[in-house]
Amino acid sequence: MIFAKDDKLVMIGDSITDTGRLKPIGEGKNDALGNGYVSVVNAMLHTFYPQLGIRVVNMGISGNTTRNLVERWQTDVIDLKPDWLSIMIGINDVWRQYDRPTIREAHVYLDEYRSNLDGLVKQTLPLVKGIILMTPYYIEPNKEDAMRRSMDQYGEAVREIAEKYGTRFVDTQKCFDSLLEHMYPATLAWDRVHPNLTGHMALARGFLDAVGFSWK
């Protein structure tokens, strides 16, 4: 596994990462890490690798886009001095184009999305041991659905940036597609975006596989 003793892992993103975490800094006792995949990752790391004492910090904020990450990057990432950084962002960059189609100033189109994420990775990579990039997703099996098609394009941009900088990569859409072969979307998320615990476990599994976690 890529993490070493006493490493600090900051995980940043939108509501899927946030899941009710403690503000302003998402770490500490009880539900400080929220009730989603970040908490699952933390629990699995401490259960399987208790000797490492890995410090996990949740810095997700509901509703965020890449624009918001750019605005808060210094205080919410750089100043926290992480050893490792996980980024999962993009759902709102896409979703606002569909649930608020006339409010175009809230839309983050693909070129801006790619530029924002690329800039954050380029700025931060020299300061950390490594970065894990996670794609956005849409829990919809029909690849011709308009929002699913857009989300796949944004996910491909994440893949390209991961390859460009040599970061770890998690295809979260693939994590859900394997479940959707057997389950109806609403079983995982009523709005096809905010997953239940099964969905968050799928995200956590994808993340843990990407960092070399041993399930034995």
C-alpha beads as a LAMMPS data file, in Angstrom:
LAMMPS data file: protein, C-alpha beads

216 atoms
215 bonds

1 atom types
1 bond types

-500.0 500.0 xlo xhi
-500.0 500.0 ylo yhi
-500.0 500.0 zlo zhi

Masses

1 110.0

Atoms # bond

1 1 1 0.000 0.000 0.000
2 1 1 1.180 3.504 -0.779
3 1 1 0.544 5.015 2.668
4 1 1 3.271 4.990 5.315
5 1 1 3.237 5.391 9.083
6 1 1 1.695 8.672 10.283
7 1 1 0.785 9.812 6.772
8 1 1 -1.913 12.471 6.493
9 1 1 -4.558 11.987 3.805
10 1 1 -6.792 14.929 2.887
11 1 1 -9.890 14.059 0.856
12 1 1 -11.637 16.961 -0.869
13 1 1 -14.733 17.235 -3.035
14 1 1 -18.439 18.048 -3.006
15 1 1 -21.451 16.613 -1.144
16 1 1 -20.453 13.026 -1.923
17 1 1 -17.290 13.639 0.068
18 1 1 -18.845 16.007 2.621
19 1 1 -21.693 13.784 3.900
20 1 1 -22.181 15.931 7.008
21 1 1 -18.553 16.083 8.107
22 1 1 -17.341 18.404 10.882
23 1 1 -16.700 22.023 9.850
24 1 1 -14.361 23.756 9.319
25 1 1 -11.900 20.846 9.512
26 1 1 -13.335 17.378 9.036
27 1 1 -11.479 15.250 11.533
28 1 1 -11.854 14.166 15.132
29 1 1 -14.181 11.904 17.076
30 1 1 -17.696 10.638 16.442
31 1 1 -19.000 11.672 12.986
32 1 1 -16.275 14.209 12.174
33 1 1 -15.521 12.460 8.876
34 1 1 -19.174 12.361 7.810
35 1 1 -21.106 9.218 6.948
36 1 1 -19.859 8.411 3.459
37 1 1 -16.923 6.845 1.624
38 1 1 -14.333 8.937 3.494
39 1 1 -15.472 7.438 6.780
40 1 1 -15.428 3.953 5.254
41 1 1 -11.896 4.481 3.930
42 1 1 -10.764 5.695 7.345
43 1 1 -12.352 2.721 9.112
44 1 1 -10.831 0.205 6.713
45 1 1 -7.361 1.736 6.964
46 1 1 -7.448 1.701 10.752
47 1 1 -8.895 -1.812 10.877
48 1 1 -6.454 -3.434 8.442
49 1 1 -3.414 -1.214 9.077
50 1 1 -3.741 -0.036 12.711
51 1 1 0.033 0.152 13.090
52 1 1 0.258 2.982 10.531
53 1 1 -1.889 5.518 12.382
54 1 1 -2.993 7.158 9.143
55 1 1 -4.644 10.553 9.645
56 1 1 -7.664 11.126 7.396
57 1 1 -9.189 14.594 6.959
58 1 1 -12.465 15.255 5.113
59 1 1 -12.632 18.638 3.351
60 1 1 -15.659 18.074 1.129
61 1 1 -18.277 20.832 0.847
62 1 1 -21.751 20.184 -0.510
63 1 1 -22.540 21.908 -3.802
64 1 1 -18.923 22.604 -4.721
65 1 1 -17.592 22.732 -8.256
66 1 1 -13.991 23.011 -9.424
67 1 1 -14.417 26.803 -9.235
68 1 1 -15.063 26.510 -5.518
69 1 1 -12.033 24.290 -5.029
70 1 1 -9.829 26.861 -6.736
71 1 1 -11.146 29.538 -4.357
72 1 1 -10.505 27.554 -1.173
73 1 1 -7.466 25.519 -2.189
74 1 1 -4.911 27.416 -0.110
75 1 1 -6.767 27.146 3.201
76 1 1 -8.411 23.749 2.674
77 1 1 -5.519 21.859 1.094
78 1 1 -2.136 23.614 1.008
79 1 1 -2.309 24.978 4.566
80 1 1 -3.248 21.524 5.912
81 1 1 0.057 20.102 4.612
82 1 1 -1.193 16.676 3.549
83 1 1 1.118 13.826 2.595
84 1 1 -1.521 12.505 0.219
85 1 1 -4.464 14.198 -1.450
86 1 1 -7.644 12.688 -2.880
87 1 1 -9.839 14.765 -5.200
88 1 1 -13.329 13.819 -6.367
89 1 1 -15.082 16.753 -8.039
90 1 1 -17.205 17.382 -11.092
91 1 1 -20.727 16.221 -10.389
92 1 1 -21.993 19.762 -9.777
93 1 1 -19.939 21.122 -12.671
94 1 1 -22.127 18.895 -14.865
95 1 1 -25.381 18.804 -12.872
96 1 1 -25.939 22.569 -12.849
97 1 1 -26.131 22.404 -16.641
98 1 1 -29.149 20.102 -16.312
99 1 1 -31.013 21.097 -13.153
100 1 1 -30.479 24.847 -13.683
101 1 1 -30.116 25.125 -17.463
102 1 1 -30.958 28.824 -17.686
103 1 1 -28.515 29.937 -14.957
104 1 1 -25.507 29.708 -17.225
105 1 1 -23.138 31.594 -14.948
106 1 1 -23.307 28.575 -12.614
107 1 1 -22.246 26.170 -15.347
108 1 1 -18.681 24.894 -15.450
109 1 1 -18.166 23.610 -18.967
110 1 1 -15.662 20.950 -19.904
111 1 1 -12.784 23.207 -20.961
112 1 1 -12.940 25.200 -17.720
113 1 1 -13.327 22.025 -15.677
114 1 1 -10.240 20.498 -17.258
115 1 1 -8.259 23.714 -16.772
116 1 1 -9.300 24.096 -13.122
117 1 1 -8.458 20.520 -12.187
118 1 1 -5.232 20.474 -14.160
119 1 1 -4.079 23.664 -12.435
120 1 1 -4.824 22.317 -8.960
121 1 1 -2.959 19.086 -9.602
122 1 1 0.027 20.873 -11.134
123 1 1 0.222 23.299 -8.198
124 1 1 -0.072 20.646 -5.510
125 1 1 1.838 17.643 -6.809
126 1 1 5.293 19.002 -5.802
127 1 1 4.039 19.490 -2.238
128 1 1 2.733 15.982 -1.544
129 1 1 3.787 12.367 -1.843
130 1 1 1.006 11.772 -4.311
131 1 1 -2.532 12.510 -5.488
132 1 1 -5.490 10.210 -6.081
133 1 1 -7.894 11.523 -8.736
134 1 1 -11.443 10.195 -8.684
135 1 1 -13.883 10.774 -11.529
136 1 1 -17.371 12.215 -11.139
137 1 1 -20.192 9.767 -11.901
138 1 1 -23.894 9.473 -12.628
139 1 1 -25.767 6.409 -11.411
140 1 1 -27.528 5.788 -14.714
141 1 1 -26.871 2.696 -16.875
142 1 1 -28.020 4.311 -20.141
143 1 1 -24.838 5.804 -21.614
144 1 1 -26.945 7.805 -24.090
145 1 1 -28.707 9.669 -21.301
146 1 1 -27.679 13.316 -21.686
147 1 1 -26.293 13.803 -18.198
148 1 1 -24.571 10.416 -18.175
149 1 1 -22.959 11.231 -21.522
150 1 1 -21.682 14.568 -20.186
151 1 1 -20.436 12.982 -16.977
152 1 1 -18.478 10.410 -18.946
153 1 1 -16.754 13.229 -20.843
154 1 1 -15.750 14.912 -17.580
155 1 1 -14.566 11.575 -16.237
156 1 1 -12.395 11.123 -19.311
157 1 1 -10.840 14.541 -18.611
158 1 1 -9.893 13.282 -15.138
159 1 1 -8.329 10.181 -16.669
160 1 1 -6.274 12.331 -19.058
161 1 1 -5.017 14.540 -16.213
162 1 1 -4.128 11.475 -14.124
163 1 1 -2.122 10.072 -17.028
164 1 1 -0.470 13.444 -17.687
165 1 1 0.826 13.802 -14.130
166 1 1 1.153 10.137 -13.210
167 1 1 -1.322 10.244 -10.328
168 1 1 -3.403 7.404 -8.957
169 1 1 -6.793 7.140 -10.672
170 1 1 -10.229 5.866 -9.631
171 1 1 -12.942 5.358 -12.250
172 1 1 -15.934 5.770 -9.946
173 1 1 -18.367 5.388 -12.848
174 1 1 -16.981 1.907 -13.413
175 1 1 -17.515 1.162 -9.725
176 1 1 -21.218 1.911 -10.141
177 1 1 -21.626 0.353 -13.587
178 1 1 -20.746 -3.057 -12.169
179 1 1 -23.524 -2.663 -9.591
180 1 1 -26.007 -1.381 -12.159
181 1 1 -25.783 -4.689 -13.976
182 1 1 -27.805 -6.097 -11.089
183 1 1 -29.479 -3.143 -9.354
184 1 1 -31.897 -0.380 -10.350
185 1 1 -30.369 3.121 -9.947
186 1 1 -32.859 4.249 -7.301
187 1 1 -31.745 1.319 -5.154
188 1 1 -28.362 3.040 -4.865
189 1 1 -29.379 6.710 -5.012
190 1 1 -32.828 8.269 -5.232
191 1 1 -31.491 11.134 -7.373
192 1 1 -28.815 9.067 -9.164
193 1 1 -26.138 11.173 -7.459
194 1 1 -26.169 10.862 -3.656
195 1 1 -25.578 7.171 -2.899
196 1 1 -26.644 5.095 0.058
197 1 1 -24.135 3.134 2.118
198 1 1 -23.817 0.472 -0.573
199 1 1 -22.841 3.144 -3.077
200 1 1 -20.378 4.735 -0.674
201 1 1 -18.866 1.317 -0.048
202 1 1 -18.380 0.950 -3.807
203 1 1 -16.554 4.303 -3.876
204 1 1 -14.414 3.319 -0.905
205 1 1 -13.544 0.001 -2.517
206 1 1 -12.488 1.739 -5.724
207 1 1 -10.318 4.150 -3.752
208 1 1 -8.724 1.439 -1.621
209 1 1 -7.950 -0.711 -4.659
210 1 1 -6.219 2.280 -6.261
211 1 1 -3.909 2.801 -3.281
212 1 1 -2.858 -0.826 -3.037
213 1 1 -5.001 -1.815 -0.052
214 1 1 -4.785 -5.531 0.796
215 1 1 -8.145 -7.173 1.479
216 1 1 -6.553 -10.258 3.017

Bonds

1 1 1 2
2 1 2 3
3 1 3 4
4 1 4 5
5 1 5 6
6 1 6 7
7 1 7 8
8 1 8 9
9 1 9 10
10 1 10 11
11 1 11 12
12 1 12 13
13 1 13 14
14 1 14 15
15 1 15 16
16 1 16 17
17 1 17 18
18 1 18 19
19 1 19 20
20 1 20 21
21 1 21 22
22 1 22 23
23 1 23 24
24 1 24 25
25 1 25 26
26 1 26 27
27 1 27 28
28 1 28 29
29 1 29 30
30 1 30 31
31 1 31 32
32 1 32 33
33 1 33 34
34 1 34 35
35 1 35 36
36 1 36 37
37 1 37 38
38 1 38 39
39 1 39 40
40 1 40 41
41 1 41 42
42 1 42 43
43 1 43 44
44 1 44 45
45 1 45 46
46 1 46 47
47 1 47 48
48 1 48 49
49 1 49 50
50 1 50 51
51 1 51 52
52 1 52 53
53 1 53 54
54 1 54 55
55 1 55 56
56 1 56 57
57 1 57 58
58 1 58 59
59 1 59 60
60 1 60 61
61 1 61 62
62 1 62 63
63 1 63 64
64 1 64 65
65 1 65 66
66 1 66 67
67 1 67 68
68 1 68 69
69 1 69 70
70 1 70 71
71 1 71 72
72 1 72 73
73 1 73 74
74 1 74 75
75 1 75 76
76 1 76 77
77 1 77 78
78 1 78 79
79 1 79 80
80 1 80 81
81 1 81 82
82 1 82 83
83 1 83 84
84 1 84 85
85 1 85 86
86 1 86 87
87 1 87 88
88 1 88 89
89 1 89 90
90 1 90 91
91 1 91 92
92 1 92 93
93 1 93 94
94 1 94 95
95 1 95 96
96 1 96 97
97 1 97 98
98 1 98 99
99 1 99 100
100 1 100 101
101 1 101 102
102 1 102 103
103 1 103 104
104 1 104 105
105 1 105 106
106 1 106 107
107 1 107 108
108 1 108 109
109 1 109 110
110 1 110 111
111 1 111 112
112 1 112 113
113 1 113 114
114 1 114 115
115 1 115 116
116 1 116 117
117 1 117 118
118 1 118 119
119 1 119 120
120 1 120 121
121 1 121 122
122 1 122 123
123 1 123 124
124 1 124 125
125 1 125 126
126 1 126 127
127 1 127 128
128 1 128 129
129 1 129 130
130 1 130 131
131 1 131 132
132 1 132 133
133 1 133 134
134 1 134 135
135 1 135 136
136 1 136 137
137 1 137 138
138 1 138 139
139 1 139 140
140 1 140 141
141 1 141 142
142 1 142 143
143 1 143 144
144 1 144 145
145 1 145 146
146 1 146 147
147 1 147 148
148 1 148 149
149 1 149 150
150 1 150 151
151 1 151 152
152 1 152 153
153 1 153 154
154 1 154 155
155 1 155 156
156 1 156 157
157 1 157 158
158 1 158 159
159 1 159 160
160 1 160 161
161 1 161 162
162 1 162 163
163 1 163 164
164 1 164 165
165 1 165 166
166 1 166 167
167 1 167 168
168 1 168 169
169 1 169 170
170 1 170 171
171 1 171 172
172 1 172 173
173 1 173 174
174 1 174 175
175 1 175 176
176 1 176 177
177 1 177 178
178 1 178 179
179 1 179 180
180 1 180 181
181 1 181 182
182 1 182 183
183 1 183 184
184 1 184 185
185 1 185 186
186 1 186 187
187 1 187 188
188 1 188 189
189 1 189 190
190 1 190 191
191 1 191 192
192 1 192 193
193 1 193 194
194 1 194 195
195 1 195 196
196 1 196 197
197 1 197 198
198 1 198 199
199 1 199 200
200 1 200 201
201 1 201 202
202 1 202 203
203 1 203 204
204 1 204 205
205 1 205 206
206 1 206 207
207 1 207 208
208 1 208 209
209 1 209 210
210 1 210 211
211 1 211 212
212 1 212 213
213 1 213 214
214 1 214 215
215 1 215 216
